[in-house]
């Protein structure tokens, strides 16, 4: 494997810091660039020092053109609006791209998939290996259990997370909907408040909590009459996401243009 020159988008965020550490510790990767919004207070500072890992000689910059011109592999855990713009520029610079940003609307997802026709991209709401195994088995369970089993997806994240439900919760919902051959949007329970009608058969319910410094916990419940099956994943640190993203980046180096997921990276498809 040839040395990958890596750029990290959202370099001073929680995930950005974890990614900078993971990249700097991998002998097959070289951190060459770090990107942040022009108004971010860390622009101009050393990316390694911001990540609490010591100086790396790579300053955080705000110019996307400069950033992508230095990188051949990019990992992006930033915000939906920024990522959508970054991807367009990355394609022009012939980068390959690992996208872990969440909170995209349907139109943005379609735009991302269109751009991926011109560059290799891994696009997953969650880069954790364990979460993607959970996605795989959620779909299998949904295929095995009919709609006599009500499905509920619960997630809790730290107080600063903005999108709800989480991208991972929605990915779990889509995996279950795929297993049952239904449309998630048409079969979702998004809110509950006050006195409501009983749930309809086959609906997939979501519940969300935000608080403290919880990195991310997800539980899927298949509730039947007289029994429940639960599948849970709990995140103990952010390294599970950064390590998964690094694994995806190294896998992606050898792939043709297209939109892949961690399921492809792990060989579960």
Backbone as CSV, one residue per row, in Angstrom:
resi,resn,N_x,N_y,N_z,CA_x,CA_y,CA_z,C_x,C_y,C_z
1,UNK,0.841,-1.193,0.000,0.000,0.000,0.000,0.880,1.248,0.000
2,UNK,0.589,2.165,-0.935,1.353,3.412,-0.993,0.885,4.353,0.108
3,UNK,1.757,5.249,0.521,1.450,6.207,1.579,0.305,7.120,1.131
4,UNK,-0.712,7.255,1.961,-1.867,8.101,1.638,-1.672,9.458,2.300
5,UNK,-1.742,10.514,1.513,-1.687,11.869,2.042,-3.106,12.278,2.435
6,UNK,-3.325,12.457,3.745,-4.675,12.577,4.296,-4.991,14.006,4.716
7,UNK,-6.203,14.445,4.380,-6.746,15.691,4.891,-7.943,15.398,5.776
8,UNK,-8.095,16.153,6.854,-9.210,15.968,7.787,-10.062,17.228,7.805
9,UNK,-11.336,17.089,7.440,-12.294,18.195,7.520,-12.915,18.237,8.916
10,UNK,-13.193,19.439,9.412,-13.719,19.566,10.770,-12.654,19.221,11.786
11,UNK,-11.437,19.715,11.559,-10.264,19.250,12.282,-10.272,19.534,13.771
12,UNK,-10.979,20.581,14.218,-10.938,20.909,15.646,-12.172,20.437,16.405
13,UNK,-13.064,19.705,15.723,-14.221,19.135,16.412,-13.854,17.881,17.187
14,UNK,-14.817,17.326,17.905,-14.553,16.121,18.707,-14.024,14.989,17.836
15,UNK,-14.702,14.733,16.717,-14.250,13.658,15.843,-12.993,14.047,15.089
16,UNK,-12.871,15.317,14.709,-11.674,15.769,14.008,-10.417,15.497,14.808
17,UNK,-10.456,15.775,16.098,-9.302,15.533,16.965,-8.964,14.048,17.037
18,UNK,-9.998,13.210,17.150,-9.766,11.764,17.197,-9.177,11.268,15.877
19,UNK,-9.633,11.832,14.762,-9.132,11.431,13.454,-7.675,11.828,13.267
20,UNK,-7.324,13.030,13.719,-5.937,13.494,13.600,-5.003,12.557,14.366
21,UNK,-5.411,12.142,15.555,-4.607,11.191,16.324,-4.465,9.861,15.592
22,UNK,-5.593,9.345,15.066,-5.573,8.044,14.399,-4.706,8.076,13.144
23,UNK,-4.813,9.146,12.374,-4.015,9.267,11.153,-2.528,9.373,11.483
24,UNK,-2.198,10.174,12.483,-0.793,10.402,12.835,-0.119,9.145,13.389
25,UNK,-0.910,8.207,13.895,-0.349,6.980,14.466,-0.239,5.839,13.459
26,UNK,-0.783,6.027,12.249,-0.791,4.961,11.249,0.366,5.152,10.267
27,UNK,1.222,4.153,10.144,2.419,4.275,9.316,2.108,4.361,7.825
28,UNK,0.893,3.972,7.436,0.507,4.036,6.028,-0.141,5.368,5.643
29,UNK,-0.287,6.259,6.625,-0.966,7.531,6.401,-0.070,8.697,6.794
30,UNK,-0.224,9.808,6.091,0.474,11.038,6.435,-0.532,12.179,6.467
31,UNK,-0.684,12.814,7.628,-1.555,13.971,7.718,-0.883,15.153,7.014
32,UNK,-1.529,15.676,5.971,-0.933,16.777,5.213,-1.762,18.054,5.285
33,UNK,-3.033,17.943,5.728,-3.867,19.142,5.735,-5.029,18.976,6.705
34,UNK,-5.486,20.095,7.265,-6.596,20.110,8.215,-7.457,21.329,7.917
35,UNK,-8.771,21.123,7.840,-9.683,22.183,7.389,-10.695,22.547,8.465
36,UNK,-10.954,23.842,8.593,-12.002,24.342,9.475,-12.682,25.550,8.826
37,UNK,-13.837,25.910,9.374,-14.557,27.100,8.903,-13.710,28.340,9.150
38,UNK,-13.821,29.322,8.257,-12.981,30.512,8.321,-13.079,31.248,9.654
39,UNK,-14.236,31.145,10.333,-14.421,31.855,11.602,-14.024,31.028,12.817
40,UNK,-13.567,29.804,12.598,-13.178,28.958,13.725,-11.930,29.514,14.397
41,UNK,-11.926,29.538,15.711,-10.831,30.132,16.485,-9.514,29.367,16.355
42,UNK,-9.566,28.143,15.834,-8.347,27.333,15.746,-7.642,27.428,14.398
43,UNK,-8.200,28.178,13.464,-7.534,28.363,12.179,-6.164,29.009,12.404
44,UNK,-5.146,28.432,11.796,-3.779,28.929,11.959,-2.987,28.194,13.019
45,UNK,-3.667,27.384,13.846,-2.983,26.642,14.899,-2.560,25.269,14.391
46,UNK,-1.598,24.655,15.077,-1.117,23.333,14.704,-2.185,22.278,15.010
47,UNK,-2.529,21.463,13.995,-3.599,20.472,14.159,-3.279,19.464,15.247
48,UNK,-2.013,19.055,15.364,-1.629,18.095,16.391,-1.789,18.643,17.787
49,UNK,-1.432,19.910,17.977,-1.573,20.531,19.295,-3.040,20.682,19.672
50,UNK,-3.899,21.016,18.707,-5.334,21.115,18.977,-5.897,19.753,19.372
51,UNK,-5.331,18.693,18.788,-5.779,17.329,19.103,-5.102,16.769,20.345
52,UNK,-4.327,17.612,21.028,-3.620,17.212,22.250,-2.624,16.080,22.021
53,UNK,-2.019,16.080,20.821,-1.053,15.032,20.527,0.332,15.557,20.220
54,UNK,0.564,16.839,20.451,1.859,17.415,20.153,1.916,17.948,18.733
55,UNK,2.879,18.788,18.451,2.990,19.447,17.158,3.214,18.438,16.026
56,UNK,2.463,18.641,14.914,2.616,17.805,13.724,3.114,18.605,12.533
57,UNK,3.246,19.909,12.705,3.698,20.748,11.605,2.658,20.963,10.533
58,UNK,1.392,20.714,10.866,0.284,20.916,9.929,-0.678,21.923,10.550
59,UNK,-0.773,23.082,9.944,-1.653,24.117,10.480,-3.068,23.962,9.934
60,UNK,-4.054,24.269,10.765,-5.455,24.240,10.347,-5.713,25.437,9.439
61,UNK,-6.273,25.175,8.260,-6.547,26.223,7.290,-8.043,26.302,7.007
62,UNK,-8.460,27.361,6.315,-9.883,27.552,6.019,-10.181,27.594,4.523
63,UNK,-9.149,27.481,3.685,-9.330,27.542,2.238,-9.499,26.131,1.669
64,UNK,-10.726,25.754,1.230,-10.949,24.389,0.728,-10.088,24.043,-0.476
65,UNK,-9.870,24.995,-1.388,-9.067,24.703,-2.574,-7.641,24.311,-2.172
66,UNK,-7.045,25.054,-1.250,-5.707,24.723,-0.767,-5.707,23.374,-0.068
67,UNK,-6.725,23.150,0.744,-6.839,21.905,1.508,-6.875,20.687,0.587
68,UNK,-7.759,20.708,-0.416,-7.916,19.535,-1.281,-6.754,19.372,-2.254
69,UNK,-6.062,20.449,-2.564,-4.912,20.340,-3.459,-3.770,19.574,-2.805
70,UNK,-3.732,19.526,-1.474,-2.666,18.834,-0.754,-2.994,17.370,-0.471
71,UNK,-4.268,17.010,-0.536,-4.724,15.699,-0.052,-5.067,14.771,-1.212
72,UNK,-4.787,13.468,-1.033,-5.363,12.508,-1.977,-6.441,11.651,-1.328
73,UNK,-6.449,11.544,-0.019,-7.519,10.896,0.719,-8.053,11.836,1.790
74,UNK,-9.381,11.943,1.887,-9.996,12.901,2.810,-10.984,12.195,3.729
75,UNK,-10.966,12.590,5.008,-11.972,12.120,5.967,-12.733,13.342,6.465
76,UNK,-14.062,13.285,6.379,-14.902,14.446,6.672,-15.963,14.090,7.714
77,UNK,-15.839,14.666,8.910,-16.861,14.585,9.953,-17.195,16.024,10.351
78,UNK,-17.847,16.764,9.480,-18.129,18.167,9.784,-19.635,18.393,9.832
79,UNK,-20.148,19.364,9.085,-21.574,19.655,9.048,-22.095,19.465,7.632
80,UNK,-23.388,19.157,7.524,-23.969,18.797,6.234,-23.711,19.842,5.154
81,UNK,-23.950,21.123,5.464,-23.799,22.175,4.456,-22.340,22.274,3.993
82,UNK,-21.407,22.193,4.942,-19.988,22.266,4.597,-19.568,21.045,3.789
83,UNK,-20.006,19.874,4.192,-19.611,18.643,3.502,-20.102,18.626,2.064
84,UNK,-21.326,19.088,1.842,-21.877,19.093,0.485,-21.007,19.929,-0.444
85,UNK,-20.527,21.065,0.038,-19.654,21.922,-0.753,-18.263,21.300,-0.905
86,UNK,-17.752,20.726,0.188,-16.409,20.125,0.152,-16.312,19.006,-0.876
87,UNK,-17.348,18.199,-0.980,-17.329,17.041,-1.870,-17.176,17.476,-3.325
88,UNK,-17.850,18.557,-3.680,-17.754,19.053,-5.050,-16.303,19.440,-5.379
89,UNK,-15.647,20.126,-4.445,-14.262,20.553,-4.672,-13.330,19.344,-4.682
90,UNK,-13.574,18.392,-3.790,-12.733,17.193,-3.717,-12.756,16.419,-5.032
91,UNK,-13.924,16.336,-5.667,-14.040,15.620,-6.943,-13.173,16.281,-8.005
92,UNK,-13.121,17.615,-7.988,-12.294,18.345,-8.958,-10.805,18.052,-8.765
93,UNK,-10.431,17.747,-7.512,-9.023,17.451,-7.214,-8.724,15.951,-7.226
94,UNK,-9.736,15.151,-7.642,-9.580,13.689,-7.784,-9.166,13.015,-6.480
95,UNK,-9.760,13.461,-5.385,-9.530,12.824,-4.082,-10.419,11.596,-3.945
96,UNK,-10.099,10.716,-3.005,-11.077,9.727,-2.550,-11.500,10.131,-1.146
97,UNK,-12.744,9.767,-0.769,-13.420,10.510,0.295,-14.163,9.597,1.258
98,UNK,-13.883,9.742,2.546,-14.643,9.051,3.596,-15.532,10.081,4.275
99,UNK,-16.845,9.916,4.155,-17.809,10.891,4.660,-18.591,10.313,5.829
100,UNK,-18.345,10.864,7.024,-19.062,10.421,8.220,-20.003,11.476,8.763
101,UNK,-20.156,12.586,8.048,-21.073,13.653,8.458,-22.511,13.149,8.410
102,UNK,-23.360,13.611,9.334,-24.779,13.247,9.342,-25.637,14.510,9.230
103,UNK,-26.942,14.306,9.140,-27.875,15.426,9.099,-28.241,15.886,7.706
104,UNK,-27.929,15.087,6.664,-28.265,15.464,5.299,-29.754,15.247,5.021
105,UNK,-30.336,16.129,4.212,-31.702,15.877,3.748,-31.641,15.026,2.480
106,UNK,-32.808,14.612,1.984,-32.849,13.698,0.844,-32.203,14.301,-0.404
107,UNK,-32.421,15.593,-0.623,-31.841,16.257,-1.787,-30.314,16.265,-1.715
108,UNK,-29.787,16.511,-0.521,-28.336,16.509,-0.349,-27.750,15.122,-0.559
109,UNK,-28.446,14.093,-0.075,-27.976,12.713,-0.272,-27.913,12.378,-1.755
110,UNK,-28.924,12.792,-2.505,-28.935,12.546,-3.951,-27.757,13.260,-4.620
111,UNK,-27.468,14.485,-4.177,-26.346,15.243,-4.725,-25.018,14.543,-4.435
112,UNK,-24.868,14.031,-3.216,-23.644,13.316,-2.826,-23.456,12.066,-3.680
113,UNK,-24.520,11.321,-3.877,-24.425,10.096,-4.682,-24.078,10.416,-6.136
114,UNK,-24.554,11.548,-6.631,-24.231,11.952,-7.991,-22.744,12.271,-8.123
115,UNK,-22.197,12.993,-7.141,-20.770,13.334,-7.175,-19.904,12.077,-7.072
116,UNK,-20.388,11.086,-6.324,-19.591,9.865,-6.126,-19.400,9.072,-7.414
117,UNK,-20.124,9.418,-8.466,-19.903,8.766,-9.761,-18.532,9.137,-10.330
118,UNK,-17.964,10.227,-9.786,-16.687,10.722,-10.288,-15.531,10.502,-9.322
119,UNK,-15.811,9.959,-8.136,-14.723,9.669,-7.203,-15.157,8.578,-6.232
120,UNK,-14.207,7.771,-5.738,-14.555,6.748,-4.756,-14.933,7.399,-3.419
121,UNK,-16.029,6.938,-2.832,-16.489,7.521,-1.573,-17.091,6.437,-0.684
122,UNK,-16.720,6.447,0.588,-17.433,5.673,1.603,-18.326,6.648,2.353
123,UNK,-19.618,6.434,2.300,-20.615,7.326,2.897,-21.413,6.507,3.902
124,UNK,-21.117,6.683,5.195,-21.807,5.945,6.244,-22.107,6.858,7.415
125,UNK,-23.285,6.703,7.978,-23.673,7.517,9.122,-22.855,7.187,10.357
126,UNK,-22.271,5.998,10.380,-21.476,5.573,11.526,-20.338,4.682,11.030
127,UNK,-19.118,5.032,11.379,-17.942,4.299,10.902,-17.518,3.169,11.845
128,UNK,-18.209,3.023,12.956,-17.862,1.970,13.900,-18.089,0.594,13.283
129,UNK,-17.127,-0.293,13.466,-17.277,-1.659,12.967,-18.451,-2.345,13.651
130,UNK,-18.567,-2.158,14.974,-19.657,-2.790,15.720,-21.020,-2.314,15.277
131,UNK,-21.169,-1.008,15.037,-22.456,-0.474,14.583,-22.834,-1.072,13.232
132,UNK,-21.865,-1.223,12.350,-22.180,-1.752,11.025,-22.519,-3.235,11.057
133,UNK,-21.947,-3.954,12.000,-22.392,-5.334,12.219,-23.837,-5.325,12.732
134,UNK,-24.159,-4.357,13.605,-25.536,-4.225,14.098,-26.506,-3.897,12.962
135,UNK,-26.083,-3.043,12.033,-26.907,-2.737,10.864,-27.198,-3.998,10.058
136,UNK,-26.171,-4.785,9.875,-26.306,-6.022,9.096,-27.317,-6.971,9.751
137,UNK,-27.187,-7.153,11.060,-28.077,-8.097,11.737,-29.475,-7.512,11.966
138,UNK,-29.601,-6.185,12.008,-30.932,-5.578,12.091,-31.755,-5.912,10.854
139,UNK,-31.107,-5.831,9.708,-31.805,-6.181,8.464,-32.189,-7.660,8.453
140,UNK,-31.273,-8.533,8.908,-31.581,-9.963,8.950,-32.733,-10.270,9.904
141,UNK,-32.729,-9.618,11.078,-33.825,-9.817,12.026,-35.155,-9.359,11.439
142,UNK,-35.118,-8.219,10.747,-36.349,-7.695,10.145,-36.893,-8.651,9.083
143,UNK,-35.989,-9.307,8.358,-36.423,-10.294,7.372,-37.026,-11.523,8.039
144,UNK,-36.495,-11.870,9.218,-36.906,-13.104,9.893,-38.180,-12.932,10.715
145,UNK,-38.404,-11.714,11.230,-39.550,-11.455,12.097,-40.589,-10.629,11.340
146,UNK,-41.824,-11.099,11.302,-42.850,-10.359,10.557,-43.319,-9.146,11.352
147,UNK,-44.291,-8.426,10.818,-44.707,-7.178,11.460,-45.605,-7.376,12.674
148,UNK,-45.738,-8.610,13.151,-46.318,-8.824,14.482,-45.350,-8.343,15.558
149,UNK,-44.087,-8.156,15.179,-43.073,-7.620,16.087,-42.924,-6.124,15.826
150,UNK,-43.307,-5.312,16.820,-43.168,-3.864,16.702,-41.704,-3.486,16.895
151,UNK,-41.239,-2.534,16.094,-39.835,-2.130,16.149,-39.712,-0.731,16.739
152,UNK,-38.838,-0.592,17.730,-38.510,0.699,18.329,-36.994,0.884,18.305
153,UNK,-36.562,2.082,17.916,-35.138,2.421,17.890,-34.914,3.582,18.850
154,UNK,-34.092,3.355,19.858,-33.804,4.396,20.838,-32.336,4.786,20.758
155,UNK,-32.065,6.097,20.834,-30.673,6.551,20.848,-30.496,7.698,21.827
156,UNK,-29.279,7.769,22.399,-28.905,8.887,23.267,-27.498,9.341,22.889
157,UNK,-27.319,10.663,22.781,-26.029,11.269,22.472,-25.778,12.450,23.402
158,UNK,-24.571,12.975,23.315,-24.159,14.113,24.133,-25.024,15.352,23.856
159,UNK,-24.994,16.272,24.783,-25.879,17.439,24.733,-25.634,18.356,23.530
160,UNK,-24.450,18.261,22.898,-24.128,19.172,21.798,-24.553,18.655,20.429
161,UNK,-25.003,17.422,20.353,-25.391,16.869,19.041,-26.654,17.560,18.547
162,UNK,-26.631,17.994,17.286,-27.698,18.840,16.773,-28.781,18.077,16.016
163,UNK,-28.418,17.065,15.235,-29.429,16.374,14.423,-30.093,15.260,15.228
164,UNK,-31.386,15.101,15.016,-32.141,14.068,15.718,-33.293,13.589,14.824
165,UNK,-33.523,12.270,14.756,-32.703,11.218,15.338,-31.294,11.226,14.734
166,UNK,-30.409,10.517,15.370,-29.037,10.455,14.868,-29.000,9.775,13.505
167,UNK,-27.942,10.048,12.760,-27.773,9.385,11.473,-27.709,7.874,11.616
168,UNK,-27.129,7.407,12.715,-27.055,5.963,12.951,-28.434,5.370,13.200
169,UNK,-29.271,6.068,13.984,-30.635,5.595,14.230,-31.410,5.492,12.925
170,UNK,-31.246,6.498,12.073,-31.936,6.470,10.782,-31.399,5.348,9.889
171,UNK,-30.084,5.119,9.954,-29.501,4.021,9.183,-30.044,2.671,9.660
172,UNK,-30.200,2.520,10.974,-30.807,1.302,11.521,-32.247,1.158,11.044
173,UNK,-32.973,2.285,11.050,-34.350,2.262,10.557,-34.418,1.849,9.101
174,UNK,-33.504,2.371,8.295,-33.487,2.013,6.872,-33.120,0.553,6.657
175,UNK,-32.212,0.033,7.500,-31.851,-1.385,7.391,-33.054,-2.270,7.695
176,UNK,-33.825,-1.892,8.723,-35.013,-2.656,9.094,-36.078,-2.538,8.008
177,UNK,-36.265,-1.321,7.488,-37.239,-1.121,6.413,-36.864,-1.938,5.175
178,UNK,-35.562,-1.987,4.877,-35.098,-2.785,3.743,-35.391,-4.263,3.975
179,UNK,-35.153,-4.730,5.207,-35.427,-6.125,5.524,-36.885,-6.490,5.386
180,UNK,-37.772,-5.522,5.639,-39.219,-5.756,5.528,-39.800,-5.288,4.197
181,UNK,-38.921,-4.743,3.335,-39.349,-4.275,2.019,-40.441,-3.210,2.119
182,UNK,-40.210,-2.219,2.989,-41.142,-1.106,3.142,-40.365,0.204,3.059
183,UNK,-41.074,1.310,2.933,-40.465,2.631,2.902,-40.416,3.195,4.312
184,UNK,-39.225,3.583,4.783,-39.090,4.062,6.160,-39.893,5.327,6.389
185,UNK,-39.817,6.270,5.454,-40.491,7.552,5.628,-41.995,7.369,5.803
186,UNK,-42.566,6.405,5.114,-44.013,6.169,5.173,-44.406,5.307,6.362
187,UNK,-43.429,4.759,7.080,-43.735,3.837,8.180,-42.973,4.183,9.451
188,UNK,-42.785,5.492,9.697,-42.034,5.942,10.872,-42.950,6.613,11.884
189,UNK,-42.640,6.399,13.156,-43.238,7.178,14.240,-42.141,8.102,14.740
190,UNK,-42.289,9.400,14.475,-41.210,10.343,14.774,-41.400,11.056,16.113
191,UNK,-42.635,11.272,16.526,-42.890,11.954,17.799,-44.060,11.302,18.507
192,UNK,-44.038,11.402,19.821,-45.173,10.976,20.641,-45.370,12.013,21.739
193,UNK,-46.595,12.504,21.872,-46.881,13.475,22.926,-48.380,13.481,23.188
194,UNK,-48.782,13.357,24.443,-50.207,13.401,24.765,-50.897,12.090,24.432
195,UNK,-52.185,12.161,24.192,-52.987,10.973,23.886,-53.003,10.766,22.381
196,UNK,-52.543,9.611,21.945,-52.450,9.321,20.518,-53.153,8.007,20.204
197,UNK,-53.432,7.800,18.931,-54.001,6.532,18.494,-52.970,5.421,18.670
198,UNK,-53.410,4.181,18.847,-52.459,3.068,18.935,-51.601,2.993,17.672
199,UNK,-50.403,2.501,17.820,-49.498,2.395,16.678,-50.068,1.460,15.625
200,UNK,-49.751,1.732,14.371,-50.181,0.889,13.273,-49.200,-0.263,13.097
201,UNK,-49.713,-1.354,12.610,-48.887,-2.530,12.390,-47.777,-2.216,11.391
202,UNK,-46.551,-2.602,11.728,-45.429,-2.424,10.818,-44.672,-1.116,10.977
203,UNK,-45.166,-0.210,11.818,-44.471,1.062,11.984,-43.166,0.888,12.765
204,UNK,-42.212,1.777,12.470,-40.915,1.779,13.147,-40.825,3.059,13.965
205,UNK,-40.720,2.920,15.287,-40.702,4.078,16.174,-39.296,4.529,16.518
206,UNK,-39.141,5.854,16.694,-37.858,6.435,17.080,-38.020,7.222,18.372
207,UNK,-37.047,7.122,19.252,-37.003,7.980,20.440,-35.574,8.465,20.633
208,UNK,-35.448,9.712,21.106,-34.159,10.397,21.153,-33.941,11.043,22.509
209,UNK,-32.731,10.950,23.017,-32.313,11.678,24.213,-31.006,12.404,23.928
210,UNK,-30.824,13.547,24.575,-29.592,14.311,24.491,-29.180,14.732,25.899
211,UNK,-27.918,14.481,26.249,-27.478,14.896,27.568,-26.053,14.484,27.888
212,UNK,-25.414,15.273,28.736,-24.080,14.934,29.223,-23.078,14.769,28.106
213,UNK,-22.176,13.812,28.292,-21.119,13.578,27.309,-21.236,12.209,26.653
214,UNK,-22.459,11.670,26.595,-22.671,10.349,26.006,-22.209,10.356,24.549
215,UNK,-21.322,9.469,24.195,-20.778,9.435,22.838,-21.821,8.931,21.852
216,UNK,-22.560,7.910,22.226,-23.625,7.413,21.359,-24.014,5.990,21.702
217,UNK,-25.263,5.804,22.148,-25.807,4.474,22.420,-27.054,4.273,21.572
218,UNK,-27.212,3.066,21.017,-28.367,2.747,20.193,-28.907,1.376,20.583
219,UNK,-30.234,1.282,20.700,-30.875,0.008,20.998,-32.068,-0.185,20.071
220,UNK,-32.119,-1.354,19.420,-33.246,-1.714,18.572,-34.029,-2.795,19.294
221,UNK,-35.324,-2.584,19.444,-36.193,-3.554,20.114,-37.219,-4.082,19.126
222,UNK,-37.280,-5.401,19.007,-38.349,-6.082,18.276,-39.290,-6.641,19.345
223,UNK,-40.421,-5.991,19.543,-41.335,-6.341,20.635,-42.525,-7.133,20.109
224,UNK,-42.562,-8.421,20.436,-43.693,-9.269,20.064,-44.587,-9.511,21.262
225,UNK,-45.564,-10.376,21.090,-46.453,-10.736,22.189,-45.771,-11.813,23.030
226,UNK,-45.391,-11.434,24.237,-44.775,-12.401,25.138,-43.268,-12.471,25.068
227,UNK,-42.643,-11.714,24.140,-41.184,-11.745,24.070,-40.652,-10.495,23.361
228,UNK,-39.392,-10.189,23.656,-38.700,-9.078,23.003,-37.305,-9.533,22.612
229,UNK,-36.855,-9.050,21.483,-35.474,-9.237,21.057,-34.848,-7.858,20.976
230,UNK,-33.693,-7.677,21.644,-33.037,-6.374,21.649,-31.599,-6.508,21.147
231,UNK,-31.216,-5.550,20.353,-29.857,-5.484,19.827,-29.313,-4.100,20.156
232,UNK,-28.214,-4.048,20.927,-27.687,-2.765,21.387,-26.233,-2.584,21.003
233,UNK,-25.874,-1.326,20.783,-24.470,-0.953,20.614,-24.209,0.282,21.457
234,UNK,-23.157,0.254,22.259,-22.804,1.382,23.120,-21.364,1.785,22.833
235,UNK,-21.173,3.072,22.596,-19.855,3.590,22.243,-19.103,4.026,23.490
236,UNK,-17.920,3.471,23.701,-17.120,3.820,24.868,-16.124,4.934,24.619
237,UNK,-15.777,5.162,23.339,-14.850,6.243,22.987,-15.003,6.565,21.509
238,UNK,-14.423,7.667,21.073,-14.534,8.079,19.671,-13.518,7.367,18.771
239,UNK,-12.574,6.641,19.380,-11.602,5.928,18.583,-12.264,4.851,17.717
240,UNK,-13.403,4.320,18.160,-14.077,3.300,17.347,-14.513,3.887,16.006
241,UNK,-14.858,5.176,15.986,-15.266,5.823,14.739,-14.052,6.216,13.900
242,UNK,-13.032,6.782,14.554,-11.844,7.198,13.803,-11.097,5.981,13.247
243,UNK,-11.016,4.909,14.023,-10.344,3.705,13.525,-11.096,3.091,12.350
244,UNK,-12.434,3.123,12.429,-13.239,2.625,11.316,-13.057,3.484,10.078
245,UNK,-12.987,4.814,10.269,-12.802,5.729,9.136,-11.441,5.508,8.477
246,UNK,-10.417,5.279,9.279,-9.084,4.995,8.744,-9.092,3.686,7.953
247,UNK,-9.755,2.682,8.481,-9.881,1.402,7.770,-10.579,1.615,6.425
248,UNK,-11.631,2.426,6.434,-12.374,2.712,5.202,-11.499,3.448,4.196
249,UNK,-10.709,4.396,4.663,-9.857,5.179,3.768,-8.835,4.290,3.072
250,UNK,-8.216,3.385,3.819,-7.207,2.504,3.228,-7.847,1.523,2.243
251,UNK,-9.052,1.057,2.538,-9.780,0.177,1.622,-10.156,0.930,0.349
252,UNK,-10.553,2.177,0.508,-11.078,2.981,-0.599,-10.015,3.308,-1.634
253,UNK,-8.763,3.334,-1.213,-7.667,3.686,-2.119,-7.648,2.812,-3.370
254,UNK,-8.109,1.588,-3.256,-8.045,0.630,-4.365,-9.363,0.490,-5.113
255,UNK,-10.359,1.336,-4.809,-11.684,1.155,-5.391,-11.946,2.130,-6.538
256,UNK,-12.773,1.733,-7.506,-13.187,2.649,-8.574,-14.218,3.650,-8.044
257,UNK,-14.518,4.706,-8.811,-15.545,5.662,-8.373,-16.863,4.974,-8.036
258,UNK,-17.539,5.511,-7.036,-18.811,4.950,-6.608,-19.072,5.292,-5.157
259,UNK,-20.296,5.055,-4.717,-20.698,5.344,-3.339,-20.784,4.040,-2.558
260,UNK,-19.863,3.847,-1.618,-19.796,2.634,-0.816,-20.212,2.927,0.623
261,UNK,-20.409,1.872,1.394,-20.690,2.008,2.820,-19.707,1.140,3.602
262,UNK,-19.779,1.238,4.921,-18.924,0.386,5.753,-19.290,-1.088,5.603
263,UNK,-20.492,-1.369,5.193,-20.873,-2.755,4.912,-19.980,-3.312,3.821
264,UNK,-19.704,-2.489,2.789,-18.787,-2.916,1.725,-17.367,-3.081,2.258
265,UNK,-16.930,-2.112,3.076,-15.573,-2.162,3.633,-15.350,-3.433,4.436
266,UNK,-16.371,-3.841,5.175,-16.259,-5.019,6.044,-16.571,-6.321,5.325
267,UNK,-16.964,-6.233,4.050,-17.252,-7.445,3.293,-18.538,-8.134,3.705
268,UNK,-19.494,-7.383,4.250,-20.754,-7.963,4.706,-21.859,-7.901,3.655
269,UNK,-21.596,-7.232,2.534,-22.626,-7.081,1.516,-22.798,-8.388,0.730
